[in-house]
Amino acid sequence: MSTTGNASGDNRNWLQRLADKIPGISGYQAKETRRDVDKLFRVTLADRLRRLKDTTSAVVRDLTDGGRLFEVAPVERVSKKIDTLENRVRFATYGYAGFFDAVQIKEDQLDMLYRFDVGLVERIENIEGQAAALRAATATATELKAATSALEQSLDDLHHTFDTRHDSLNGFGSAEAPGRPLFS
């Protein structure tokens, strides 16, 4: 007789069957899975932000090589904002009490968070496009200034959006939090 199956034809492993018999363990596993998924999501976003630094570094290098040193500072400022945002996203705490408390999270809140996270990805895609435009806009100081300004504004908006996501996750478990803390 196999040690991994049972007479009823249940093909789950012994650990999965045991988890069904211990009250609360499946909720704990779901909570841990949400933690892991959230961390993986943030690491993916942070990696995409880190790759943007290659673009800004190339623009700085091109400007420096071309003797356009007065135009370097705004691009370096954007690069620092990318760095700050990348580190913030990568190293944000992922133990948001309310969100990862299996009892308190509501399914509609989780669905809204996932939709919100898709919006974060779309914002980063937009920023990636703006970074490519920055690389192409180095011909004149006016084009460079406009592209740098647009990219900087988008990074500021993404930083604020990430603040909102963090605050919302923290609010999911609190008694004072409205039913839809972020997505009204």
C-alpha positions in Angstrom: 0.0 0.0 0.0 1.3 3.4 -0.9 2.1 5.9 1.8 1.1 8.9 -0.4 -2.4 7.8 -1.4 -5.3 6.4 0.5 -8.1 3.9 -0.1 -10.6 6.6 -1.1 -8.5 7.5 -4.2 -7.4 10.9 -2.8 -4.3 11.8 -4.8 -3.2 14.6 -2.5 0.1 14.1 -0.6 0.0 13.3 3.1 0.8 16.9 4.1 -2.2 18.3 2.2 -4.5 15.8 3.7 -3.1 16.5 7.2 -3.6 20.2 6.7 -7.3 19.6 6.1 -7.5 18.0 9.5 -5.8 20.8 11.5 -8.1 23.8 12.1 -6.7 27.0 10.7 -3.7 25.5 8.9 -5.1 26.1 5.4 -5.7 29.8 6.3 -2.1 30.0 7.5 -0.9 28.5 4.2 -3.0 30.9 2.2 -1.5 33.8 4.3 2.0 32.6 3.6 1.2 32.2 -0.1 0.0 35.8 -0.2 3.2 37.0 1.5 5.3 35.1 -1.1 3.3 36.3 -4.0 3.4 39.9 -2.8 7.2 39.7 -2.3 7.7 38.2 -5.7 5.5 40.9 -7.3 7.5 43.6 -5.6 10.9 42.1 -6.6 9.7 41.9 -10.2 8.7 45.6 -10.1 11.9 46.5 -8.5 13.9 44.6 -11.1 12.1 46.5 -13.9 12.9 49.8 -12.2 16.6 48.8 -11.8 16.8 48.2 -15.5 15.7 51.8 -16.1 18.9 52.9 -14.5 20.8 51.5 -17.5 19.0 53.9 -19.7 19.6 57.0 -17.5 23.2 56.0 -17.1 23.6 55.7 -20.9 22.0 59.2 -21.3 24.4 60.7 -18.7 27.3 59.0 -20.4 26.2 60.4 -23.9 25.7 63.9 -22.5 29.1 63.8 -20.7 30.9 62.5 -23.8 29.2 65.3 -25.8 30.4 68.0 -23.4 26.8 68.8 -22.3 27.6 68.8 -18.6 25.0 71.3 -17.6 22.3 68.9 -18.9 23.4 66.0 -16.8 22.0 67.1 -13.4 18.3 66.6 -14.2 19.0 63.1 -15.6 21.0 62.3 -12.5 18.1 63.5 -10.4 15.8 61.1 -12.3 18.3 58.3 -11.8 18.3 58.9 -8.0 14.5 58.8 -7.9 14.5 55.5 -9.8 17.1 54.2 -7.3 15.0 55.4 -4.3 11.8 53.9 -5.7 13.4 50.7 -6.7 14.8 50.2 -3.1 11.5 51.2 -1.6 9.6 48.7 -3.6 12.2 45.9 -3.2 12.6 46.2 0.5 9.1 47.2 1.6 7.8 45.1 4.5 5.5 42.4 3.3 4.0 41.5 6.6 1.1 43.9 6.4 -1.0 42.7 9.3 -4.5 43.2 8.0 -3.8 42.0 4.5 -2.0 38.8 5.5 -4.4 37.9 8.3 -6.4 35.1 6.7 -9.5 35.8 8.7 -9.8 39.6 8.1 -9.1 40.0 4.3 -12.2 40.1 2.2 -12.3 38.6 -1.2 -13.4 41.8 -2.9 -10.5 43.7 -1.3 -8.1 41.0 -2.6 -9.6 41.3 -6.1 -9.2 45.1 -5.9 -5.6 44.8 -4.8 -4.8 42.6 -7.7 -6.4 45.0 -10.1 -4.5 47.8 -8.5 -1.3 45.8 -8.9 -2.0 45.4 -12.6 -2.2 49.2 -12.7 1.2 49.4 -11.0 2.6 47.2 -13.8 1.0 49.4 -16.4 2.5 52.5 -14.8 5.9 50.9 -14.9 5.4 50.0 -18.6 4.6 53.6 -19.2 7.7 54.7 -17.4 9.8 52.3 -19.4 8.4 53.9 -22.6 9.3 57.4 -21.2 12.8 56.2 -20.4 13.2 55.0 -24.0 11.9 58.4 -25.1 14.5 60.1 -22.9 17.2 58.1 -24.6 15.9 59.3 -28.0 15.4 62.9 -26.9 19.0 63.9 -26.3 19.4 65.8 -29.6 18.4 69.1 -28.1 18.3 70.6 -24.6 14.6 71.4 -25.0 13.7 67.8 -26.0 15.9 66.5 -23.2 14.3 68.8 -20.6 10.8 67.8 -21.6 11.5 64.1 -21.6 13.3 64.3 -18.3 10.5 66.3 -16.7 7.8 63.9 -17.9 9.8 60.9 -16.6 10.4 62.6 -13.3 6.7 63.4 -12.9 5.7 59.7 -13.7 8.3 58.5 -11.1 6.8 60.9 -8.5 3.3 59.6 -9.3 4.5 56.0 -9.0 6.1 56.7 -5.7 2.8 58.2 -4.4 0.9 55.3 -5.8 3.1 52.8 -4.0 2.5 54.9 -0.8 -1.2 54.5 -1.3 -0.8 50.7 -1.9 1.2 50.4 1.3 -1.3 52.5 3.3 -4.2 50.5 1.9 -2.6 47.1 2.8 -2.1 48.3 6.3 -5.7 49.5 6.5 -7.2 46.2 5.5 -7.1 44.8 9.0 -7.9 47.8 11.0 -11.3 48.4 12.5 -11.4 52.0 11.3 -10.5 51.1 7.7 -13.4 51.6 5.3 -14.6 48.6 3.2 -12.7 49.9 0.2 -9.6 51.8 1.6 -7.9 52.5 -1.7 -10.3 51.8 -4.5 -13.3 54.0 -4.0 
